[in-house]
Amino acid sequence: MRALRPQPAPIPWAAVARAALALTAPLAVGLALGQPLYGALVSMGALSGVIGDTADAYRMRIFNIAVPQLFGALGVTLGTLVYGEGWAAVAVLTLIALASGMISSIGAVASVSGLLLLLNAVVGAGLPMPSPWWKAPLLLTLGGAVVLALTLLGWPLRGGVPERAAVAATYRAIAALLAAAGTPAYEDRRPAVTRALNTAYDLVLARRARDHGRNPTLVRQLAQLNAVIPIVEAAPAAHLRGRPLPAAIPAAVEAVATAVETGRPAAPADLRLPAPATPSERAVDHALRHAATVVHGTETGSLDRLDHPAALSVRARRAARDALVSEGSWRYGLRLAVCIGLAQSLVSLIAVPRSYWVALTVTFVLKPDFGSVFSRAVLRALGTVAGLAVAALVLAEVPRGWWDVPVMVVLAALIPAFSAKGYAFQTAAITPVILLLSDWLNRQGFDLVLPRLYDSLLGCAITLVAGYLLWPESWHTRIGDRLADAVADTARYVSRAFGPDAERDPGARVRARRRLYRDLSAVRAEFQRALTEPPPTGTRATAWWPLVVAVERIIDATTAARVRVDHGAPPPDPAEAAEVERHLRELAAGLRTSHVIAGVRAEADDDGDGEEGAGVLGPLRQEVRAARAIASPGPDYDAHDPRVQNRS
């Protein structure tokens, strides 16, 4: 029910205008030239480009649109070659589904490429395409090229703006986090910092892999982004003070964010910060002044604290190797191949008109990297019903011809507007567009509506049974295993922070912390996906949430302790750090077999700054103790302990 509520996302007006023009213009040109079939195929290719245009940076949009179009051209070529070939078409589409699933495991662009490879193969095998064989892939690719051309029109005027906005958004996220330091709202705002950092580094480092440091604008953006890392590290120490920071500190970070976004940085002297008194306050003050200096341009900062991606050829070889040897890629490929093979076999044995829609539904729904298969099947069915209602009205009342042009303007504009609201809304917007375009190919008119409804429901049923219920992993979450990996990595992080090599390579510690937060961001995404599964999966997933929070608090406490030591607090005894590391490794081992989760939370019992009483590692020890109590309640678990409070 939550997934059916529209997400509070703004309408992307530029994308709305692009979609309306890219899908309507080819159809209008085809009608004017007396070749509406060709125009419909170009519009179909444009539809794929509109759906795949999800990136912000222009360089990434080239990959997001162009690469999947090439796979789509290959797919429709293979599908056209087996059109009307019966069981040969079933075998070929099953093999393409296997390859599509394995490709999808590589990454985001590969996932869309694999999706389009299979989608276009299904369309080519199910609909009559113009001859010779090369016309359909050429026309579909031309549609994607139209979307890409419209997308790149703004590059000369807005080049670098998405990257700059992403860096500024990171500073604003940390400003909100600092404003919440010492309050219960801190933990709710910290994931936003991780998401902002992930987005910004993905945008900036994707460019850096190509430019290799030659672009001065890129060097500046990367320096500004790296400069926010010390502020991120100082935030947990500020939070453990137990009281809010002065309002001038988050306001100063907001001012730096504005300077980054506008490209008119203020001088470091403009910062008016209160005098720091404790190690935590000194850490925040030092980090903020350093960031202001870097943004002002008087210092370049450390460009390589988080490394940079390997060359494209190296990453391509790694991706190909991982796709071929990864158990996960084979399992997903086999799931998709079984469902597609079953769908094509079923429609070959049963007279289903225009049966390609069954396999199309399976392809859209069975995308675990896009979310819960169960919820996508349900939402797909509901969205299709809504979309078919609109399509029925159009096909019944609007005569084929020039009247389709204004109708397509409206329907195409709804796709990006509704896609931002949720999957069911996206399905409802795409369905009438596909039906209207495919009607130019098969000329069934209103008679197309009910068969499409039956085909969609049949495809959802096949996916739920053969792609969901019959696979053991559908009934289990991966949260526990991923958390165990995160805890084991946290143990290594503690060793890097307080071990004998802590001072040799500070950048290694920073990279380890960033990887940890990325991993925990993936755990949160897995948690949200599992919540939409039916019982018992969703119910079991809920029980893991307190431990997700506990592991994040452990990482925060480790970072805070290291920051306080760097700014004057007494360093901990190496034996104490080794003991914390040992407890974390034991916790990681226990998580791999633990099935009992209790919700608890630990509170620090020292003075809030880690400088007296329990020592600098006091808060960290308490967080580890709380996590151990959550993971394996036993004789040591005391729900009445004032440091272990029930979290319901």
N, C-alpha and C positions, 0 to 999 in steps of 0.2 A: 504493500500500500504506500510505503514511503517513496518507492521508485516511481509511482504514478503521479506524485506531486511534482509540478514543474520546478526545476531548479531556478534559484534567483540569479540568473545570469543575464547580463546586458545583451541587447540585440546587436550583433555585429553588422552594422549597416553597410560597410564596405563589402563584406562577403555576400550580403543580400543582393547588392547591386551587381556584383560579379556573376552570381548564380543566375539572376534573371537574364542578364545579357548573354552569358555563355551558353545557356540552354535554349534560349529563344532565337537568337540570331541564326544559328545553323538551320533550324527548322524553317525560318522565314526565307532564307536563301534557297533552300531546297524546293520550297513551294514556288518561288519566283522562277527557278530554272526548270520547273517541271519534273524534279527528282525528289519528291518528298521522302522517299525511302532513304536516300543518301543523307538528307538532312537529319532524319531521325537517328541514323547511326552515329553521325557526328555529335548530336545532342546526347546520346547515350555515353559516348566517350567523355563528353564534358561533365556529365553527371558523376562519373568516377573521379574526375579531377576535383570537382567541388567537394565530394565526400572526403577525399584525401588531403585537402588543403587545411591542415590543422596546425601547422607550425607558425611561429611568429617571424623569425629571422628569414630574410629573403633567400640566403644561401641554402638554408635548410628546406625552404619551400620548393626549391628546384628539385632536390632529391625526393621530397615527399610526393610531388606530383609526377615528375618525369620518370623516375625509376619504376613505380608501379604500372605506368602506362606501357612500358616495354614488356613487362610480364603479362599485362592484359592482352597486348597484341599477340604474344606467343600463345596465350590461352585460347583466344578466339580462332586462331589459325588451326590449332590442333582440334578444337571442337568442330570446326567447319569440315575438316577432312573426314570426320567419322559421322557426319550428319546422316541419319537414316540407316546406319549400319547395324542396328540392333545390338546384339551382345558384344560386338566389337567395341561399340561406343561405351557400353557399360564397363568393359575392362579398361579402356583408355581413361575414362573419367575417374575410375577408382585409383589408377596409378597417379594421375595428376593430383588427386586429393591427397595421396600419401606424400607426394613431393611438396604440395602446398602446405600441409601441416608441418613438415620438417623445416621448411623455409621460414615459417611464421615464428619459430622459436628463437630466431637470431636477434631480432630487435624490432623497433617500431616500424621503420620503413619496410623491412623485410616482411613483417606481419601483413601490412597493407598490400605489398606485392604478391604475397602468397594468396591473399584473399581475392585479389583481382585476377590472378592467374586462373583460379578455379571458377570464379564467377563467369568470366568471359568464355571459358571452355564449356561450361554448362549452357550458356546462351547460344554459342556457336553450334553445339550438338543438338539443341532443341528448337531453334528457329531457322527458317530458310534465309540464307544470306546471299547477297548478289554475287554473281560470278564475274571474273575468275576469283580464285581463292584469296588473292591478296587485297581485294577491295575492302572487305570488312575490317581487317586489322588496320589498314591505312586510314579509313574513315574514323574508326574509334580513336586511334592515336591522334588524329587531327583534332578531335574534340578536346582531348587532354591538353594539346598544345594551345588551343584557344584559351583555356582556363589559365595555363601557365603564362601566356602572353599578357592577359589582363592582370594577373597577379603582379607581374614584374613591372608594370607601368609606373608604379609608385616608387620603384627602387632609386631612381636618380634623386628624388625629392626626400625620401624617407630612409635612405640607406644608413644603417647603423642605429636608427631610432629604436627598433625593438630591443637590440642588445643594451642600449643605454637605459631604456625603461626597465629592463629586467634587473640591471645592477641597482638602479634607484629603488626598485621594489624590494630588493634585499635589505637595503638600509632602512626602508620604512618598516619592514617586518621586524627588524631588530630593535627599532625605536619603540614599536608597540610592545615588544618583549621586555625591554628595560622599563617601560612605564608600568608593567605588571609585576616587576621584580618585588619579592617579598609579600605577594598577595596570592590567593588561590587561583587567580586568572593566569598565572605564569605558565602552568603546565598546558593549558588550553591553547596558548599562543605560540608555544615553542614549535609544534609541527609546521606552522606557517613559515617559520624561518628556514626549516629544512627544505620545504617545497620551493621557497624562493631561491635558495642557494642552488638546489638541483637545477632549476630552470635556467638561472643565470649562467652557471658553469657549462651547462649543455650548449647554450647559445654561443657563448664566447669561445669556449674551447673547440667547438666544432669549426669555427672560423680559424682558430689558431693552428689547427692541424694542416690547414691549407697554406696559410700565409707565413708560417715559420718565423714569426716575430718581425717581419719586414714592415708591417703596417703600423705606423705610429699611433693611429687611433685605437687599433686593437691592443697594442701594448699598454696604452693608457687605461682602457677599460678593464683589462686583466689586472693591472696594478690596483685600480680602485676596488675591484671585487676581492682581491686578496687582502686588501687593507681592512675589510670588514671581519675577517676571521678572528683577529685578536679581540674585537668587541663581542663576537659570538662566544668566544672562550671565556671572557670576563663576565658574561651574563649569569652563568650559574653561581659564580662566587658572589655576585651582587644579590642574587636571590636568597642565598643562604644567610645573608645578614639578618633576614627576618623582618625587615622594615623597608618601606618603599624608598626609592631613590629620589633625590631632589628633581623637581619637574624640569629644571634647566638641562639635565642630561639627555632625556629622550627628545627634548626640543632641539638640542644641538644636533642629534643624529638626524632628525627630520630636516634640519637646515642643510646638512651635508647631502641628504638624499635629493633635495631640490636642486642643489648645485650640480649634482651628477646628471640629473634628468634634463636640466636646461642647458648644460654645457657652459654655465657661467659660475664657476666655483667662487665661493667667498674665501677670503684670506683666513689662515689659521688664527690670526689675532682676534677675529670676530667672535671666537668662542668665549663665552663667559661662564665658566664652570666653578662650582664650589671647591675649596681647597680639600684634597683628599686627606684622610686621617688613618685609615686602616689599609692592609694589603689589598682587600677587595676593592676599596674605593680608588686606590692607586692604580689598580689594574684597569678599571673602567676609564679613568682619566687619561692614562697613558695610551690606551688603545684608541680612544676617541680623538685625541690630539694627533696621533699618528695617521689616522684615517683622513682627518681634515688636511693634514700636510700633503698626503698623497693626492687627494682630490684637487687641492689647490695647484698641484703640479710642481712643487718644489722638491719632491722626492718620488722615486718610481716604485718604491716598495720591493718586496720579494716576488719576482715573477714566477718562480718555480716551486713555491711551497706545496702546490697541489699537482705538480707535474703537468704533462700535456699528453694528448692522445698519441698513439703510435701512428705511423704512416698508414694511408688508406689501404695500400696493398697488404701490409701486415695484418690490419684489422680484418680485411676480407678473407685472408687465409685462416685466421683464427675462427672467424664466424663459420666458414665452410667446414672446418674440422669439427667444431662443436656441434653443428647441425648433423653431421654424419655419425658421430660417436656418442652423442648425448642420449641417455635413456629417455629423458623427457621429450625430446624431439621425435623419437621413434614412437613413443606411446601416443602423443597427440596426433602424429601422422596416421597411425593405425586407427585411432578413433574416428578421425575424419574420413579415412578411406572406407571403413566398415559402413559408416552412415551413408556416404555417397553411393557406395556399391549397392547397399540395401535399397536406397531410394530409387536408383536407376533400374534395379532388377524388378522392383515392385511395379513401377510404371510400365515396364516392358511386358509384364505378365497380365496387368490389368489395364483396361482401356481408360486411360486418363487423358483428356484433351490438353494439349500444350503442357506436357508433363514436366518440362524443364523447371517449372516454378517450385516443384517439390525439392529438387536438389538445391535450387537457389536459397530456399528457406533454411535448409540444413546448413549451407555454407555460412549464411549470415549469423545463425544462432550459435553454432558450435565454434565459438571463439573464446576459449577460457582466458586468454590474455586481455580480452575486452570486458571481462566481468563474469558473474555467475552464469553458467549455462542454464540452470533452472530458471532463474529470474528472466534471462534474455528470452527463453522460449515462451514464458507466460506473457512478457511484455510485447514480444513479437506478434503473438496471436491477437492481443488486444489492439495493438497499433495497426495491424493489418485490417482488422474489422473497421476501425475508424477511417483508415485510408480508402478502403473499398467503398465506404459510404459516399465519400467525396467523388471517387472515380465513377461510381454508378451514376451520380447526378450529371457529371461531365459527359460521359459516354451516351447517356440517354437524351440529353437536352442540347448538346453542342454538336452541330454537324462537322464532319471532318473537312478540313480545309483551312482557310485563313482565320476562322474563328479560333482555331487552336493556338494561334500566336498570342493573343492577349491572355488566354487561359493559362498558357505555359509561363507567361511573365509572372503571374500571381503564384502559381504552384511552385515554380522554381525558387522564387524569393522566400517561400516558407521553409525551404530545406535548411539553410544555415540558421535561420531564426529559431526553428523548432529543434534542431539538433543540439543547441545549447541547453535545452530544457530537459532532455533525457532521452533514453533509447526508444521508449514507446512513442514519444512525440516525433522523433526522427523517422521511425518506421511509418507513422501516419502521414508524414509529409512526402516521403520518397515513393510510397506505394502508388498514388495516383499518377505521378510523373512517369514511372516505369510502365504502368499500364497504358497511358496515353501514347508513349513512344512505341511500345511494342505493338499497339493496335495498327500502326502504320505498316508493320511487317506482316501481321497475320489477318488483319481486316475482320475481326470477329465482333467488334463493337460492344454493345451492352452484354452480349452473350459471354463475354470474357470474365465478367465479374464473379459469378458464383463458382465457376471452376477454380478461379484464383483463391477464393476463400477455402474451398475444400483442399486444394493443394497446400496452402499455407498451414492449415491445421494438421494435415497429414505429415508435412515436413517437421513441424514442431513435435508431433507425437514420436516420429522416428528418432529425433534428437534426444528427447527425454528418455526413451527406452534404451536405444542402442548406443547413444552417446553419453548418457548420464547414469541411469539406474544400473546398468550392467558393468560399470567400471568401479572397482573398489575405491579408488582415490576420490570419487565423487562423494563418498560418505565420510570422508575424513578431511580435516583441515591440515594445512602445512604450517600452522602457526607455531606449534610446539617445536618442530625440527628447526624452523628458522630462528626462533628465540634461542634455542640451544646453541646454534651457530653464533648468534649475536653475543651471547654470554661468553662463549669461548674466545671470541675476538676481543671482548671487553677485558678478559684476563690478560691477553697479550698487550692491550692498550695500557693497563695498569703497569705492566712490566716496562713498557716504553716510557711511561710518565715518571716512574720512580726507581727503575732498575739502574744498573751500572752504566748503561749506554744512553741514559735519558738526555744528557747534555750534549752528546755528540751530534745528533741529527734531530733538531726540533721539528724539522719539516716532516719527518717520518711520523711523529706523534700527531701532527695536524692531519696528515693524510689518513692515518688510522681512524681518527675521530670522525672525519668526514665520511669514510666508508661505513662506519658504524651507524651514523645517522641515516645514511642512504638505506642501509639494510633495515633499520627500524621503520623507515618510511614505507618500504616494501611490506614489512610485517603489518603495518597499519592498513595498507591497501588490501592485503590478504584477509585481514580481520573484517573489513567492510564487505568484502566479497562473500565471506563465509556467513555473515549475518543474514544475507538474503537467501540462503539455502534453507530448505525445509528441515524440520527436526529429524534426527537428533543433531545434525551437523551445526545448524545455527545455534542451538542451545549450548552445545559443547564449546563453540567458538566464544560465546559470551564469557565463559568461565576463565578464558585466558587473558581477558583485558587487564585485570589488576597486575598481572605479571608483565605485560607489555609496558605499563606505566612504571613498574618497579625497575625494569632494566634501563629505561630511559633515565630514571633518577640516579641509577648507579653511574651511568656515563657522565651525567651532569656533575655528580659529586666528585668523580675522578678529575674531571676538567677543572672544577673549582679548586680542588686541593692543589693541583699543579700550578694554577695561576697564582694562588696565594703564596706558594713557596717562591715563585719567580719574583714576587713583589714584596719580599721581606719576612714572610712567616717562616718559623723554624721547620726545616725539612723533617720528614718522618724517619723513624728507624727503618733501615732496609728490611729487617726481619718482620716488621709490622706490615710493610707493603707486600712482602712475600707471602705472609699469611692470608692477606686479602686476596691475592692472586690464586692461592690454593683453594680458598673457599669458592671462588668464582668457577674454577675448573670443576670442582665437585658439583656445583650447582648445574653447570652445563651437562655433565654426565647424568645427573639425576633427571633433568628435564626430558631427556630422550626416552625415559621409561615412565615418567610420572603421569598419572591419570587423575589425580586429585588436586584441585586448585581451590584455595580459599582466598577470599578478598580481604587483604589487610594493607595497612600503610604505616610506615615508620616516620617518626618526627625526630629531628635532631635534638639532643639534650644538652648541647654545650651552649656557648654564649651567642651562637648564630653566625660567628665569623671564623670558627675553626681555629682560634688562636690561643685558647685557654681550655682547661678542662680536658676534654677527650682528645685534644690535639688536632692536627690538620686533617688526619684521616678519620676522625670521629664520625662525621656525617656519612662518609663512604662505608664504614663498617656497619653502621645502622641500616643503611639501604641494602647492603648485602644480606644482613640478618633478616630483614623484612622479606626480601625476595626468596630466601631459603624457606622461610615460614610459609610463604604462599605456595611454593612448588611442592613441598613435601611436609604437610602438617604432621607432627608427631609429638613425642614427649617434650621436645623443646618449645613447642608452640603454645603460647599463652595469650589467648585473646584479650585478657585483662591487663596485659603489660601496657603501661601508658605509652610506650614507644611503638606499640603495634595495635593500631586501631582498626576496627572493622570498617571496610569500604564497601558500601552497598549501593 
